[in-house]
Amino acid sequence: MEIRPEHIKSILATDCGSTTTKAILIEKRDEGYRMVGRGEAPTTVEAPFEDVTRGVLNAVREVEELTGRRILDGESIMTPQRGDGGVDLYVSTSSAGGGLQMTVSGLVLQMTGESAQRAALGAGAIVMDVIALNDGRRPYEKIRRLRQLRPDMILLSGGTDGGDVRHVAEMAEILVAADPKARLGTGYELPVIFAGNQAAQGVVRECLEARTALSVVPNLRPTLERENLRPARDAIHELFMEHVMAHAPGYGKLMTWSPVPIMPTPGAVGLIIEKVASRDRIAVVGVDIGGATTDVFSVFQGVFNRTVSANLGMSYSVSNVMAEAGIDNILRWVPFPVDEVELRNRIKNKMIRPTTIPQSLEDLVIEQAIAREALRLAFEQHKALAVGLKGVQTQRTISDIVAQSESGSSLVNLVELGLLVGSGGVLSHAPRRVQSALMMIDAFLPEGLTHLAVDSIFMAPQLGVLSTVHEQAATEVFERDCLIRLGAVLAPIGSGRHGHACMRVALTAPGQKPVEHAVPSGELMLLPLPPEAEVELVATPERGFDLGAGKGRAIQAPVKGGVVGLIVDTRGRRPFELPADPAHRIARLKAWNRALGMYPREV
C-alpha cells in the first residue's frame, strides 16, 4: 500500500508495552496535526488471552468512547477513513514479551564490539552480552555463555573489509560450537546477522547458513575510520518483524492491520529524537526512566547513540540503584536527616511492591533522590559508549590533546547540548514540573544554556514510527502535544566561593525593557518566562566562569518559554560538589528548594 502523506487526515497509533497498550488518535486540524484522544488497556500477550490484538482493541475502544468517533469495524481497524469513521493510517510499536533481546560479537571489544553494540542499541534492542576475541574469556566460557543467553537474534561483526579472515572464522566457529537456541523455542531458527569483513562472507555462510537463519549485510565497520551502522539496524528491524514478532501471540494478525512495519518501542523513540535534532540542528539528549531500565538517547555532531541501563530503574531495579550508587550518594540529595537502615528498608519495600507510589512528602523527596542517582549512573554509562571511533589514527595538535584529556573521547559535550527531554513516571508525573527540571539538572549537570522538556504522556514511540511515513504529522504532534516545555537552565562552568559574584543575567521580552539580575555563586535562581513567547538572554559571567564562549565572555541567545522558567544554576561545574558537612548540606538543599518552590512545605 502506497502511503501519500498529503492525503492523510487521521492516524491511529498504538504502543504495545510489556504491561500497558497505549493508543492515540491524531487528526489534521486547521492549525496542523493534533492529538485528539488517548486510551490505554492492559497488554494481552500472555495467558489467558495470548493475543496482543485484544489489548489493542480495548485501548482503541477507550479512544472511541472519549472522542465519540467510530474507529473499529467489528474486530479490526477501519481504514481508510470513511466520513467521520475509521482512520487513514494505523501504525504500531511494541516491547511486549520483553522487547528485542540480542547478543552481539566483534573481534576487538573496544572497536568492532562497541560498533556492533551501538548498532543493536540504536535499533531498539537490549544487549544481553558482548562477545569478543579479547574479552578475557576462554573459548569454552564464551560457548557456555552463548548457550545460557537464549537471545532473539545475534549480530556477528568483526574485521575491516579486506582484512584478516581467520579471526572472523574463529568467532563463527564459536557460534557453531555453542549452537545457541532462541528465546521463543527450540523449533524456531535463530536469526544471525553477519555485518563484518566482506572477505569473510563465504566462510561465515559455510559455518552458519545450514544452522541458523543467516542474513548478510554490509560491514558495520568497513574501515577503522568509518562506521556504517544503518544496514545492520535495518536488518535488525526486518528480522524483528519476520522472526520475533511473527512468533509472538497475535502479532501476525496485528501486522496485517498496518502498512508500516511494527517497530521496537525504544528504536521508535530514538527515531523521533533524531528527527527533532535534525530539524532544529541542535544536540539533543532524551532519557526514559522506567521501573526496570533506563534508556538514554543522544544526538551529538549528527551521530545518534542509545544505551540501555538494564539494572537501573525505579521499582524492580531500585535496589540495584542503591547498590551501584551507594547509600551516601542517595542521602546527599535528601534535605533532612534519614536513618540509613530506614532508607534501605524503604528502597527494598519499593522493590517488592513495585506499583506503589509515594504516600507522604518525605517519601516523594526520597524517591526523587533515588531518581537523580539512577539518571546520573545511566548517563555515565551512556557517555562511556557514545564515543568517537577507537583505533583511528588522527593528527592532533597540542590543544586537541589537552581537550581530549579533559573530556575523553565521548561525543557527549554538555556545552553543545540544546535540548534535554525526560520521560518516565518519576519525571513525567512529578507533582510539580519544577521537580522534574531539577532532577534532570542534578543528574545530567548541563553546562551553558540548555532547554528542558518532559514527554507528557510518553507518546514518543508512536510518533517515532509515524515519522518514518509522515514526518510532518509526527513532529507537529511531538512539539504541540507530546512535549511540555519546562524552560531552560543556565549553568556556568567553574566554581567560586558561596555568595561571591558569579554572573549577570538580562532578559528582554518582546516589547519590554530588559530585566537584569545579579546571581552570586552557589545559588539556584528561578526567573519566570512567558510560557509561549521567546525572550532574548544576555548573560555575562565573571572572569573565572565560562558559559561556552570562553571565560568571562558574555553569551546572547533566544530562550523559549516554559511552565517553569529559566533556572540559573551557579552551584558549580567541573567540579560540582555538595557541601561535605551534613548540616551545611541540608541547609543548602533547603535553600535551593525554597528558591525554586519545589515543595508545598519545607521538608
N, C-alpha and C positions, 0 to 999 in steps of 0.2 A: 504494500500500500504506500503510495506516494503521499508524503505529508507536505502540504503547502501552508506555511505559517500565516500568510495573508488571509486565508480563508477560515482560520480557526477563531471561533468566538467563545468557546467554552472548553475547559480542560478539567479532568478529574485525575488526581494524583494520589497514590497511596504509598505508604511505607510499612512493610510487614516486619515489625520489630520482634525481638525474642519474646516479649510479653504482651505488647500492645500493637495493634494495627491502627494506623492513623490515616485519615482521608481528608483531602482538601479540595474544594471546588473553586476554580478560577474562572472569571468571566471578563470579557472585554467591555469596558465602560467608556464613557466619553473621555475620561482622563487617562485611559490606558487600562492595562490588565490589573485586576484586583482580586484578592481572595475574598469570597463572599460567604463561605461556610466551611465548617470543620467538624469532623466526627471521629470517634475512636471506639474501639471494641477490643476485647481480648483476642490475641492471636490463637489460631486453632490448628497449628501444625502438629500438635501432639494428641495422644489419646485423650478423650474418647472420640474426638472429631476426625483427626488425621486428614484434614483437608483445609489448606490455607485459605481457600476462597470463601469459606464460611465466615471467617473473621473480616475479610474484605467486604463482603455483602452486608454484614452487620454494621460496619463503620460507615458504609455508603448510605444505609438506611437512616442512620442518625443525621447525615448531611441532608437527606431528603426531608426529614421531619423539621429540621431547623430552617431550611431555606424555602420549603413549600414547593420544591421543584422535583419532578419525576426524573430519575436517572436510570433506574433499573427496569429491565424488561424481563419480568419473571426472575430467573436465577442468573442473569447476565447483565452486563452494562450495555445500555442502548447507545450505539454510535452509528452514524454521526447524529448531531443534534437535529431534531425534527420539531419545528415550532418552539415551544418552551420546554420540551422534554429531551432527555438524553444529553450527551456531550460530544464534541467534535473529536476529542483526543483523550485517551486513557494511557497513563504511564505509571510505573511502579518501581520501587526498590525493595530490597529485602535483606534482613540479617537474622531472620527466623532460623531456628535449628542450629544456632551457634555461629552463624555467618560463614565466611570463607576462611578456612584454616589451611595454611601452606607450610611446607618445608622448602628452604632454598639452599643451593650449594654453589660454591665457587672454588677456584684453585687457591686464591690467596684471600684470607678472611677480610683483610683491610682494603682490598681492591675489588675484585670481581664478586667476592662475597657480599660486600656492602652495596655494590651496584645492584645485585640480584635482590637484596633486601629492600632497597629503595623502590625497585620495580614492583615487587609484591605488595608492599605497604601502600604505594600510590594507587594500586588497583583495588584497594579496599580489603586486603587480606590481613588476618592475624598471622604473624610469622612465628611458628612454633619453635623453630631452631634453624641455625645457620651452620651447615656442614661445610668444612673446607679442609684441604690437604694439610694446612698448617694450623689447625685449630687446637692442637695439643692432645688430641685423642688418637689412640691406636685404631687401626682398621677395624678390629673386632668390636671396639666400643662404638664406632660410628655405625656399624651394621646393627648392633643391638639397639641403638637409639632410633634408627630408622624403622625398625620393626615395632618399637613401642609407640611411635607417634600417631600412626593412622591418620594422615592428613587428607584433605580433599584433593590436593594435587601437589606436584613437586616441580619447582623451577630449577633446572640444571644449567649452570653457566660455567664459564672458565676460558681463559686464554684470549689473546687478541687474534684477529684474523691473520692467518698465515703463520701463526706461532707454533709452538711445540704441541703435538697431538697426544703424546704419550700420557701426560698428566690428566688430560680430559678423559682419555680411555680408562685411566685408573679410577676416576670418580664414577664413571658409568658402570664399571665392574663392581664397585662397592654397592651401587644401587641394585645390580643384578643379584649379588650375594645376599643382600638384605631381603629382597623380594617383599617390599612393604605392601600392606593391604590398606585399602581406602576406608575412610570413616564410615561410609554408607553400606559396607558389607563385602563379603568375600566374592560374591558373584559379580561384583562391579569392577570394571577395568580401571586401574588408577591412571588418571591423566598426568603425563610428564611433558613439560615444555623444555626443549633444548634451545638456549639462546647464547651459545658460546662460539668458539673458534669455528668458522665455516669449514676449515680444512678437516675438522674432526667429525663432520656430519655423518660421513659414511660409517665410521667406527661406532658412533652413538646409535645409528639406525640398526646396525648389526647386533649390538648388545641388547637394545631395549624395544625394538619395534614389535617383536613377537610376544613380549611380556607385558607391555603397557600400552595405553592409548597415547602414543607419542606424537607430539607436534613440534615441528622445527621452524624457528623464526630467525630473523637476522640477529647477529651478535649484539648483545646489550652493551658491550664494551669493545667495539671494533678496533680501537687504538687506545693507548694509555691516555691520550689527551681528550678523548671524546666518549660520552655516554649516549646510547640510543635506546632509551627505555620504552618508548611508545609501542613498538611491535610486540614486546613481551607483555606489556599491560593489556593491549588489545586482545592478545591470545588468552590471557587470564580471564578477561570478561567473557570471551566467547565460550571458553571451556566451562566457566562457572554456569553459564546458561545451559549448554549442551549436556553436561555430565552431572554437576552437583544439583542444580535446580530441577533438572528433569527427573531426578530420583526422589525429590522431596515430595511429601504428600500434597497433592492438589496443584502443584506448580505447573504441570502440563496443561491443565485447564486455564490457569491464570495467564500463561504465556500466550494463549490463543486470543485473549481479550485485548492485548496491546500490540500495536505495530512496532513498538520500541522495545529492545531487549531489556529484561529486568536486570538491574544493576545492584551490586553490593552496596548497602547503605553508606559505609564510610567512603567508598570510591565516589559516590554521587556527591557527598558533602565536599570532598576535595575539588570536584569539578566546579561547583559554584564559587568556591574560594578563588580558584584560578581565573574564572570569568571576571570576578569583581576586580582582582588585581590587574588583569589585562585591560579592562575597560577604563579604570581610573588611573592606571600607570603608577601604582603605588605598591609598596611592600605590605603584605597582609599576613597576620597570624590568626588562626582560628583554633579554639580549643573546645572539646566536648568532654565534660567530666560526668561519668556515669557511676552506676553502683559498683561495677566490677572493673572497668577500664577507663583510661583517659586517653583520648586521641588528640594529637596536636598536628595542625596543618600549617604550612608556611609557604609563601612565595617571596623569595628574595632574588634580586637580579634576574627575574624571569624564570627562576628554577623552582619547581614545585617539590615539596617534600612532605611526607606524612609519617608519623610514628604512632605506635600503639603501646601504651604502658599497661600491659595486661594485668599487672598486680597493684595498680593504684586506682582506687575507687572509693566511693563514699558510703558503701554499705557492705557488700560481700567482701570487698578487699580492704576495708578500713583498717583492719589490724595490720595489714602489710604496710600501709602508710605510716602507722606508728612505729613499726619495726625499722623501716628504711629511713624515716626522717629522724627518729629518736624523740623521746618524750620531751626533752628540753626545747627542741625546735618547735614543737606544737605549743608548749606552755608559753613561749616568748610572745605569742600573739594574744594571750588571754589577759585582759586588764583587771584581773582580780586574783587573789591567791587561790590555788587549787591544789588539793592533796593529790599526789602522784598516783596513789592506789585508786582513789576515786575516779581519776581521769581514765586509767586503764580499764576500770570496770565499765564506765560509760561507753568507751570505744568497743569493748567486746560485746556489750549488750546490743549495740547498733549492728554488729556483725551477725549475731544470731537472730535479731529481729530487723531484717533489712528494710522493711517497708515503713518503719516508724518515722515520725517527723519530730523535731524539737518541741517539747511541751512547755518550756519556760524560756525567758530571755537568756538566762545563763547557758541553757542547752544550745540555743542558737549561736551564741558567741563561740562556744567550744566547737560546734560543727564547722563554723566558718574559719576557725583557726586551723582545723584539720584540712579543710579545702585548700587553704593557702599552701600548705606543705605538699599536698597531692599535686597541685598545679605546678609548684616550683620544681618538684622532682621530675614530673613528666616533661617539663620544658628543658631541664638539664639533659635528659635522655635525648630529646629531640635535637638539641644543639650538637650533641655528640655525633648524630647520624647525618644531620643536614650539613655536610662538609663538601669542600671542593674535592676534585678527583685526586686520590692519593697515588703516588708513584709517578706523577707527572713532573718532568724536569722543566723548570721555568727559570728565566733570567730575572734576577731580583736586584734591586738597589738596596742600599743600607736602610732607607726609610721603609721599604717593603718588609725587610727582615724584622725591624723594630715593631711595625704594625702587626706582623704575624705573631710575634712573641707575645703581644698584648692580647690579641683576640683569638689566637689559634687559627685553625683552618675552617672554622664553621662559617657557613654562608649567612648565618643569622647575625645581622647588625642592627642593634636596637635603635641606633640613631636614625637609621633609614626607615624604621617601621612607621607606616602611615595609619594603619587601622588594626586594632586588636578586637576580635569578636569572641565572646564567650557564650557557651550553651551548656545545657545540662541542668538538672533540677536545682542544685545549690546556687547557680548563677542566674538562671532564667526566672526562678521563682523566689528569689530573695525578697523579704517583706518590703525593703526599701531599695530602690535602684542604686543609691549611693553605696550600699553594701557590696553589690556586685562589682562596682567600679573599683573600690578599694581592695577587694580580694584579688582582682586581676593586677592592680598596680603593685601590691605587695609581693605577689608570686612572680610576675614577669619583670618587674623593675624597668619599665620602659624609660628611654632617655630622649631628651629633646621634647618635641611636640608629637603626641600620638593621640589619634582619635579612638574612642572606646564605644563599643556597642554590644548588645546581647541579642541572641536569637530568641524571640518572644515565646514561641511555642514549638521550636525545633521542626520547622518545615524545610530546612536546608536540603535534606536528602531528596525530597520530591522535586524541589526546584533544580537540583543538580542534574537529575536525569532528564528533566524537562529542557534544560539548557542545551542538550545535545540535538534537539529538533526545533526548539523555539526559544532562542536566546533572549529575545526582547521580552517575552512574557515572563521568563524566569527571573531576569534581572530587575524588571519593574516590580514584581511582587516581592522579591527579596528586599529591595530598598524600601518599599512603602508599607508592607505588611509583616515582613519577617523580622527585619532589623529594628530594634529600638535603640536609637542613637542616645547615648548617655552624655556625650560631650567630649572632652579631651583632657589629657594630663600634660602638664609642662614640668619637666624634671631636668635640672642642670646636672652635668657630670662634675664631680668634685664634692668636697665636704668642707665645712667650716665650723667654727665654734658656735654653739647654740646661742641664738639671739643676735649674732653679728650680721652685718649687711650681706645679702646674697644677690638679689636682683630686683629690678623694677619692671612692672608689667603695665602696659597701657592697652586698653580695649576700646575700639571705636565702632559703635553700632551704626547702621545706616541712618543718616540724618541727625546724628547726635555728636556731642563733643566727646573727646577721649576721656576715659576714666582711668586714673593712674593708681597703682598700688605698690608700696614698697614691701617686699617679702623678706624677712630675715631667715637665716639658716636654721635648720632643724624643725621646720613647721610644715603643716598642711593648711592651705587656704582654699576656700571654695568661692569662686567668683561666678555669679549667675550669668547665663547666656540666654538670649531669646531662643525658644525651643526650635523654631523653624528657620530662622534667619541665619546669616553668616556675618561674623564680626571680624574686624581687622585687628590682629595682635602684633604688638611690638614689644619684645622682651629684651632687656639689656642686663646681662649678668655682670657681676663684679669680676675683677681681673683673674681670680683663681677658679672661675667657673666657666663651663663650656656648654652651650645649647646646641652644638653641632656645627657652628660656623667658626669655631676657634675660641680660645679663652678670652673672655671679656668682650667678645663681639656680639652685637645685637642681631636678633633674627626678626623678620617680618613675614607674617603668613596669615592666610584666612583660616578662621576656626568655625566649624559648623556647630550650630547649637544642639542642645540635647536636654533630656529631662533632668540631668544632674547639674551640668555646667562645666566650667573649667576648674580643674583641681590643680593647684600649684604645689608641687612636692619638692621641698628643699631639704629633705631629710638626709640627702647624700647619695651618691652613686660612685662606685669603684673607689672605695667600698661603700656599701650600705650596711650600717651596723646599728642595732638596737642597744640601748644602754645595758651594761652588764649587771648593774645593781638592780635587784628585783623591785625595790620600792621606787627607784627612779624610773625604771622601765614602765611600770604600771601607771605612774603619774603621766608619763609622756603619752602612752596609749590612750588614756582617758582624755587628755587634752586634744589629741588628734581626732578622737571620736566626736568630741563636743564641737570641734571646728567644722566638721562635715555634717553634723546632725545625723550620726549613724543610727542611733537607737532612741526610742521614746523616753528612756530614762537612763541614768548612769548606772553601769554595772560594775 
